[in-house]
Structure formats: structure tokens, C-alpha cells
Amino acid sequence: MSNPNNTFPAPDAGAPAETPEYPELHHEVGVGPWEGELPAGEHWDPELLANGDRRNVLDEYRYWSMDAIVAELDTRRHDFHVAIENWQHDMNIGTVVRTANAFLAKEVHIIGRRRWNKRGAMVTDRYQHVRHHPTVEDFVTWARGEGLAIIGIDIFPDSEQLETYELPRNCVFVFGQEGPGLSDEVHAAAQTTLSIEQFGSTRSINAASAAGIAMHAWIRRHVFNQSVS
């Protein structure tokens, strides 16, 4: 592939450029137009080949079409899902989606309101399957029909420790709203609820941080075969 350094002058490089506040941290993301003979294959995107690819994707996906990237990811997605309740337009959902993409979750599920703030997703929702469930009942029916263990992540008197719990391979982690946490309906439907051990003065961490910790716990157990015992 041409341009291995992934750095190119701006299109208007001949014009005076505004000096960044921290020039040592300033660089352009991605690659410019393809140089040389165009590659053959249906996964290449003609527009990206012609104009450059500035997306936040791995180098191996440079110049690939979005559909081709999604299709490739679909061949190796992991067996866990992530769900988050969205009754009050939770601001954490975008970050949860971005993290789910990073850990290659099977799907992300939005329970409650369909609309959610996508800014935190950093357009990773284009590569991550996101499914909507209008009610908890609808979500629970779907999860049980798929044979998925519903694992709530929250601090309840009956919560078990995430750090010592044997996570099932086929499961869906569910996170509640910032503040109120998981709803009573999800708590009742869950196979178990897990809490994340904390050592500071605050009572809880936000849903986006908790989601990242839970997903990585699954990765350690089922990708790296790290036992909790």
C-alpha cells in the first residue's frame, strides 16, 4: 500500500496554515489518494481510492468500503452482547457503542427510547450492529429466545463480584441509566447482577466505564482463557 506513514499535507498546503497550539501533537489522520495502479477487488471503495481515506479505522481497512468492513467483522464477532437502558436519553450510550466496537461485541441493544446521542460513538455505530427494544419485556423475550444469559452490571445487595464470577460465553451485559442504574425489571430478569470492585471514595462509576471493564473481563476469559479461579 502506498503512503505507509499515513501522513499527508493538507489539500491547500500552498496556502498559509494556522499554527497549532501544540505542533508536536498535530498530524493528519489516515492516508491520501491511492498512488499507482488501482487495486482489484469488490471491497475497495472507488471514492476513497480517489480522494483518500481519513476515517478512524485500522490500516488494514484503509480504502475499504464500509459494507466490506462490516462484512469482514461479521465473520469474527464475539459471542457477547451489550445492552443499555435509555429512558432519559443517556449520554453514555455513544461511548458504550464505541467500546463495543473495539471489543467486537456481537450487537449493542438500546432498551427504551430509540434516539440516543451518537457523538461519543465517533461514527463506530456504522460498523457495529445496534438493535432497539422498546421495552424491557421485548428485550428479555429476545435474549431468552437467543439463549443468552442476561447479566446485569450494577451495585445491588445481591450482586456478585465481576472479578470472581465465571462469565458465560453467550451472554448480554446490561447497564442502567446514569444515576438510577438498572431498572427493577432488568434486575428481576437477570441471571445475576455483577458489581465491579472499587477502592476510592465514590459509590459508583459511570455506565461507559463499567461497560468497558465488563467487556474486557469477557475478553480475558474467553479469548485469552484466563480463569477467574
Steps between C-alpha positions, in 0.01 A plus 500: 500500500625847420572769757598276793550789740132598482590868498431745217499876456163665510329549160571873515861456610607791283297744706620637835403258775390591847762388752351245745536568871697177544671438163674186624157338549351613170470244222253397237316175545485241225639491150469706184391386154632163385822530303577271209292231336161458662447172689241247388226369727141575597597610852678812376310830503560698177432835666746433782764381254459823305476746790674335794377329814492713816275271702585372847559141388788254523760525224396158367159650416631807319310565177249223577130580466300517821288200396813295435640583843174405673484175304855409605430584866187284485715195429670522840278687746505375858214322675410774749249781455466831682174673595433833663174645626414836346204651682650846552715542187814365663819677389714189555353296215732634231807405700354156572450446126856610426638261762279217373649552156852491645432167671295370204172435679238310305243779537413803712141525624320821592210440738243779527528814293616440145694826466838528667793741491743366240781747556692271735482214250741682266314347200581146619124434497540464122705185560314366804157338485259694722154360578212681670255352751213728605444324834688282746248225433581509128873485576468212747286300257760551227797409725341183630400400148866532400614291797696789652564535872388847613775644721421829671786726606408706806540527876223307675504318836482172308764590239794268456855611423586533133862423580424151634192407295525237227358693205301289253613513138154583362372793697376857487629759745234753599572846639257748650458873481759728654368567848207260552686199362329185381122492506318259731375315192850424373621413850220246534560349155878470531673169565716699737622852559869571533675785675847637424729525799595859583751642743450876507245731658236506226211255515490416131660546160311607191338254262752556222795414725318202649417371152864510395607310812232233455575449132871469567429244774319291237794539259748388765293194582390383155772631268806469725361211709586669829316320778349695789599232750 
